[in-house]
């Protein structure tokens, strides 16, 4: 095709043979990128570098007039045949369980490599080159190229789909690891994971609360009703807290809210709002007679060297004091120990 644009036998020869020298390099480099096993990756990487160096050497020797591309053609053919044999050998020995797209890619590369090796070998095996023979070899070369291109495209498409699916699975697994299965709020691990990212140089607020009446609901209506009470409480907390805050369930009937620096001042109005929302549950089916919660809180002062655990203990102490007052007016709760282990 270049003959229509460049009337130079030297340039046409360089493009024709140069592409033959250079084309194996991206093919082998693709195998290097798509392979995970260390030994195969090393082999494909070295082979791709060899063809790049071979192309550069052929170009320099041709330009310097020392050798022609035809003189170096046997070395190129031997390299292609040996590389084809190695690729075919490794592609016939897959590692572990393969997915469908991997099987298609492997056999596509195998067939195209075999066809390319056969096309190269016939150059030395066949003495005469009839028109039919040339057409057959051209068709074989074209077929090998098409199979390879199709395999590469199909491989990339399925790799992208597989990576997207894997990313979704990792996201789902991460969500399960850091979120409570019952309420959908952050769980114990999730809250402490967030706590690690808190900037101790900035103020933040921690609100700790323990529901009152969960035992009453479980005893009167069953644990399913108790779970419903917890889920309903989680919805209330999610609806009244700022979008930048973090709500979590530490376990049982214990909930925690982390307010970022710009929301720390809303701590006490938030407690008031939660109390009001809980009073609205009074009289509803499967709810405590007197829905309420005991609250504890702690505000981080950047000038004080306190850790998140210190603040949690401080909030727990305040919650325990409020819980003791609640037990005086609710004898049914008097025998329960509400203090967290430290």
C-alpha positions as CSV (number, residue, x, y, z in Angstrom):
1,X,0.0,0.0,0.0
2,X,2.9,2.4,0.7
3,X,4.0,2.1,-2.9
4,X,1.1,4.3,-3.9
5,X,2.5,7.1,-1.6
6,X,6.3,6.5,-1.4
7,X,8.1,5.6,-4.6
8,X,11.2,4.1,-2.9
9,X,12.1,0.4,-3.0
10,X,14.3,0.9,0.1
11,X,11.5,2.4,2.2
12,X,9.0,-0.2,1.0
13,X,11.4,-3.0,1.8
14,X,12.1,-1.5,5.2
15,X,8.3,-1.2,6.0
16,X,7.6,-4.7,4.7
17,X,10.4,-6.5,6.6
18,X,10.4,-4.1,9.5
19,X,6.8,-4.9,10.3
20,X,7.7,-8.6,10.2
21,X,10.5,-8.0,12.6
22,X,8.5,-5.8,14.9
23,X,5.0,-7.4,15.0
24,X,5.9,-10.3,17.3
25,X,7.0,-7.8,20.0
26,X,3.5,-6.4,20.9
27,X,2.0,-9.9,20.6
28,X,4.5,-11.3,23.2
29,X,4.2,-8.2,25.4
30,X,0.5,-8.7,25.5
31,X,1.1,-12.3,26.7
32,X,3.4,-10.8,29.3
33,X,0.8,-8.4,30.6
34,X,-2.0,-11.0,30.6
35,X,0.0,-13.7,32.3
36,X,0.2,-14.0,36.1
37,X,2.6,-16.9,36.6
38,X,6.1,-15.6,37.2
39,X,8.1,-18.0,34.9
40,X,5.9,-17.4,31.9
41,X,5.9,-13.6,32.4
42,X,9.7,-13.6,32.4
43,X,9.8,-15.7,29.2
44,X,7.3,-13.5,27.3
45,X,9.0,-10.3,28.5
46,X,12.4,-11.5,27.3
47,X,11.1,-12.7,24.0
48,X,9.3,-9.4,23.3
49,X,12.6,-7.5,24.1
50,X,14.5,-9.8,21.7
51,X,12.3,-8.9,18.8
52,X,12.5,-5.2,19.5
53,X,16.3,-5.5,19.6
54,X,16.2,-7.6,16.4
55,X,14.2,-4.9,14.7
56,X,16.6,-2.2,15.8
57,X,19.7,-4.2,14.8
58,X,18.2,-5.0,11.3
59,X,17.3,-1.3,10.8
60,X,20.9,-0.1,11.8
61,X,22.6,-2.8,9.7
62,X,20.4,-2.1,6.7
63,X,21.0,1.7,7.1
64,X,24.8,1.1,7.4
65,X,25.0,-1.1,4.3
66,X,26.5,-4.0,6.2
67,X,23.7,-6.5,5.8
68,X,20.3,-6.4,4.0
69,X,17.1,-7.4,5.6
70,X,17.1,-10.5,3.4
71,X,20.4,-11.5,4.8
72,X,19.0,-11.4,8.3
73,X,15.7,-13.1,7.4
74,X,16.8,-16.6,8.5
75,X,17.5,-15.3,12.0
76,X,14.1,-13.8,12.1
77,X,12.4,-16.9,10.9
78,X,14.3,-19.1,13.5
79,X,13.3,-16.6,16.2
80,X,9.6,-16.7,15.1
81,X,9.5,-20.5,15.0
82,X,11.2,-21.0,18.3
83,X,9.0,-18.4,19.9
84,X,5.9,-20.0,18.4
85,X,7.0,-23.4,19.8
86,X,7.5,-22.0,23.3
87,X,4.2,-20.1,23.2
88,X,2.3,-23.1,22.0
89,X,4.0,-25.3,24.7
90,X,3.0,-23.0,27.5
91,X,-0.4,-22.2,26.1
92,X,-1.1,-26.0,26.0
93,X,-0.4,-26.2,29.7
94,X,-2.8,-23.9,31.5
95,X,-2.4,-23.2,35.2
96,X,-5.3,-23.9,37.5
97,X,-9.0,-23.4,36.7
98,X,-9.7,-21.3,33.7
99,X,-12.7,-19.2,32.8
100,X,-14.4,-19.4,29.4
101,X,-12.7,-16.2,28.1
102,X,-9.3,-17.5,29.1
103,X,-9.9,-20.7,27.2
104,X,-10.9,-18.8,24.1
105,X,-7.9,-16.5,24.3
106,X,-5.5,-19.4,24.9
107,X,-6.7,-21.4,22.0
108,X,-6.9,-18.3,19.8
109,X,-3.3,-17.5,20.5
110,X,-2.3,-21.1,20.1
111,X,-3.9,-21.4,16.6
112,X,-2.5,-18.0,15.4
113,X,1.0,-18.9,16.7
114,X,0.8,-22.3,15.0
115,X,-0.3,-20.8,11.7
116,X,2.4,-18.2,11.8
117,X,5.0,-20.8,12.5
118,X,3.7,-23.0,9.7
119,X,3.7,-20.1,7.3
120,X,7.3,-19.3,8.2
121,X,8.5,-22.9,8.0
122,X,7.1,-23.4,4.5
123,X,9.5,-20.7,3.2
124,X,12.3,-23.2,3.7
125,X,10.4,-26.5,3.1
126,X,8.8,-25.6,-0.3
127,X,11.2,-25.1,-3.2
128,X,8.7,-23.7,-5.7
129,X,6.2,-21.0,-5.1
130,X,3.2,-21.3,-7.4
131,X,0.4,-18.8,-7.5
132,X,-1.9,-21.1,-5.6
133,X,0.8,-21.8,-3.0
134,X,1.3,-18.0,-2.5
135,X,-2.5,-17.5,-2.1
136,X,-2.8,-20.3,0.4
137,X,0.1,-18.9,2.5
138,X,-1.3,-15.4,2.3
139,X,-4.7,-16.7,3.4
140,X,-3.1,-18.6,6.2
141,X,-1.2,-15.5,7.4
142,X,-4.3,-13.4,7.2
143,X,-6.3,-16.0,9.1
144,X,-3.6,-16.2,11.8
145,X,-3.6,-12.4,12.2
146,X,-7.4,-12.2,12.4
147,X,-7.5,-15.0,15.0
148,X,-4.9,-13.3,17.1
149,X,-6.6,-9.9,16.9
150,X,-10.0,-11.4,17.7
151,X,-8.4,-13.3,20.7
152,X,-6.8,-10.1,22.0
153,X,-9.9,-8.0,21.7
154,X,-12.1,-10.7,23.3
155,X,-9.5,-11.1,26.1
156,X,-9.5,-7.4,26.8
157,X,-13.3,-7.2,26.8
158,X,-13.7,-10.1,29.2
159,X,-10.8,-8.9,31.4
160,X,-12.5,-5.5,31.8
161,X,-15.8,-7.3,32.6
162,X,-14.0,-9.6,35.1
163,X,-12.3,-6.7,36.7
164,X,-15.6,-4.8,37.1
165,X,-17.2,-7.9,38.6
166,X,-14.2,-8.4,40.9
167,X,-14.4,-4.8,42.0
168,X,-18.1,-5.2,42.8
169,X,-17.4,-8.3,44.8
170,X,-14.7,-6.5,46.8
171,X,-17.0,-3.6,47.4
172,X,-19.7,-5.9,48.6
173,X,-17.3,-7.8,50.8
174,X,-15.9,-4.5,52.3
175,X,-19.5,-3.4,52.9
176,X,-20.3,-6.6,54.8
177,X,-17.1,-6.3,56.8
178,X,-17.8,-2.8,58.0
179,X,-21.6,-2.7,58.3
180,X,-24.1,-4.3,60.6
181,X,-26.2,-7.0,58.9
182,X,-29.3,-6.2,60.8
183,X,-29.5,-2.4,60.8
184,X,-27.2,-1.5,57.8
185,X,-25.3,0.9,60.0
186,X,-21.5,0.7,60.6
187,X,-20.6,-2.2,62.9
188,X,-17.9,-2.3,65.5
189,X,-15.1,-2.8,63.0
190,X,-16.5,-0.1,60.7
191,X,-16.6,2.5,63.5
192,X,-13.1,1.8,64.6
193,X,-11.9,1.9,61.0
194,X,-13.4,5.3,60.6
195,X,-11.9,6.4,64.0
196,X,-8.4,5.7,62.5
197,X,-9.0,8.3,59.9
198,X,-10.0,11.0,62.4
199,X,-7.6,14.0,62.6
200,X,-6.6,14.5,66.2
201,X,-5.7,18.1,65.3
202,X,-9.4,18.9,64.8
203,X,-12.3,18.8,67.1
204,X,-14.9,16.1,66.7
205,X,-17.8,14.8,68.9
206,X,-18.7,11.3,69.9
207,X,-22.3,10.3,71.0
208,X,-22.8,7.0,72.7
209,X,-26.3,5.7,73.4
210,X,-27.9,2.6,74.9
211,X,-31.5,1.9,74.2
212,X,-33.9,1.5,77.1
213,X,-36.6,-1.1,76.8
214,X,-35.1,-3.6,74.4
215,X,-35.4,-6.4,77.0
216,X,-39.0,-5.5,77.6
217,X,-39.8,-5.8,73.8
218,X,-37.9,-9.1,73.5
219,X,-39.7,-10.6,76.6
220,X,-43.2,-9.4,75.6
221,X,-43.2,-9.8,71.8
222,X,-40.2,-11.9,70.9
223,X,-36.8,-11.3,69.4
224,X,-38.2,-10.5,66.0
225,X,-40.0,-7.5,67.5
226,X,-36.7,-6.6,69.2
227,X,-34.9,-6.7,65.9
228,X,-37.6,-4.5,64.4
229,X,-37.2,-2.0,67.3
230,X,-33.4,-1.9,66.6
231,X,-33.9,-1.4,62.8
232,X,-36.5,1.3,63.5
233,X,-34.1,3.0,65.8
234,X,-31.3,2.8,63.1
235,X,-33.7,4.6,60.7
236,X,-34.3,7.3,63.2
237,X,-30.6,7.9,63.7
238,X,-29.9,7.9,60.0
239,X,-32.7,10.5,59.4
240,X,-31.7,13.0,62.1
241,X,-27.9,12.9,61.9
242,X,-26.1,15.1,59.4
243,X,-25.1,13.4,56.1
244,X,-21.4,13.9,57.0
245,X,-21.8,12.0,60.4
246,X,-21.2,8.3,60.9
247,X,-23.8,6.1,62.6
248,X,-22.9,2.7,64.0
249,X,-24.2,-0.1,66.1
250,X,-21.5,-1.4,68.4
251,X,-23.5,-4.5,69.3
252,X,-26.7,-5.3,71.2
253,X,-28.6,-2.1,71.9
254,X,-25.6,0.1,71.8
255,X,-25.3,2.8,69.1
256,X,-22.6,5.4,68.4
257,X,-22.5,8.6,66.3
258,X,-19.4,10.3,65.2
259,X,-19.8,14.0,64.3
260,X,-17.1,15.6,62.2
261,X,-15.4,18.9,63.2
262,X,-17.9,21.2,61.4
263,X,-20.8,19.3,63.1
264,X,-19.5,19.0,66.6
265,X,-21.5,21.9,67.8
266,X,-24.8,20.1,66.9
267,X,-24.2,17.3,69.6
268,X,-26.6,18.5,72.2
269,X,-29.4,19.6,69.8
270,X,-29.0,16.1,68.2
271,X,-29.5,14.4,71.6
272,X,-32.7,16.5,72.1
273,X,-34.0,15.5,68.6
274,X,-33.4,11.8,69.2
275,X,-35.2,11.9,72.5
276,X,-38.2,13.6,70.8
277,X,-38.2,11.1,68.0
278,X,-38.2,8.2,70.4
279,X,-41.1,9.6,72.4
280,X,-43.1,9.5,69.1
281,X,-42.8,5.7,69.2
282,X,-44.8,5.6,72.4
283,X,-48.1,3.6,71.9
284,X,-47.0,2.0,68.7
285,X,-47.3,-1.8,68.3
286,X,-44.3,-3.9,69.5
287,X,-42.6,-0.9,71.1
288,X,-41.5,-0.3,74.8
289,X,-44.0,1.4,77.0
290,X,-41.6,4.3,77.5
291,X,-39.2,4.4,74.5
292,X,-36.0,6.1,75.6
293,X,-32.2,5.9,75.6
294,X,-29.3,6.6,77.9
295,X,-26.8,9.0,76.4
296,X,-23.1,9.5,76.9
297,X,-20.9,12.0,75.0
298,X,-17.4,13.2,74.6
299,X,-15.9,16.1,72.6
300,X,-12.3,15.9,71.3
301,X,-10.1,18.9,72.2
302,X,-7.1,19.1,69.9
303,X,-5.1,20.5,72.8
304,X,-5.6,17.4,74.8
305,X,-3.7,14.1,73.9
306,X,-6.8,11.8,74.1
307,X,-7.3,8.9,71.8
308,X,-10.6,7.6,70.4
309,X,-10.7,4.9,73.0
310,X,-10.3,7.5,75.7
311,X,-13.3,9.4,74.4
312,X,-15.3,6.2,74.1
313,X,-14.6,5.4,77.7
314,X,-15.6,8.9,78.7
315,X,-18.8,8.7,76.8
316,X,-19.5,5.3,78.3
317,X,-19.0,6.7,81.9
318,X,-21.5,9.4,81.2
319,X,-24.0,6.9,79.7
320,X,-23.6,4.6,82.7
321,X,-24.4,7.5,85.1
322,X,-27.6,8.2,83.1
323,X,-28.4,4.5,83.0
324,X,-28.2,4.2,86.8
325,X,-30.8,6.9,87.1
326,X,-33.0,5.1,84.6
327,X,-32.7,1.9,86.7
328,X,-34.1,3.6,89.8
329,X,-37.4,4.3,88.0
330,X,-37.5,0.9,86.1
331,X,-37.1,-2.0,88.6
332,X,-37.2,-4.6,85.8
333,X,-33.8,-3.3,84.6
334,X,-32.3,-3.2,88.0
335,X,-30.5,-6.5,87.8
336,X,-28.8,-5.8,84.5
337,X,-25.2,-4.6,84.2
338,X,-24.9,-1.9,81.6
339,X,-21.3,-1.0,82.0
340,X,-19.0,-1.9,79.1
341,X,-15.8,-3.9,79.6
342,X,-12.7,-1.8,79.2
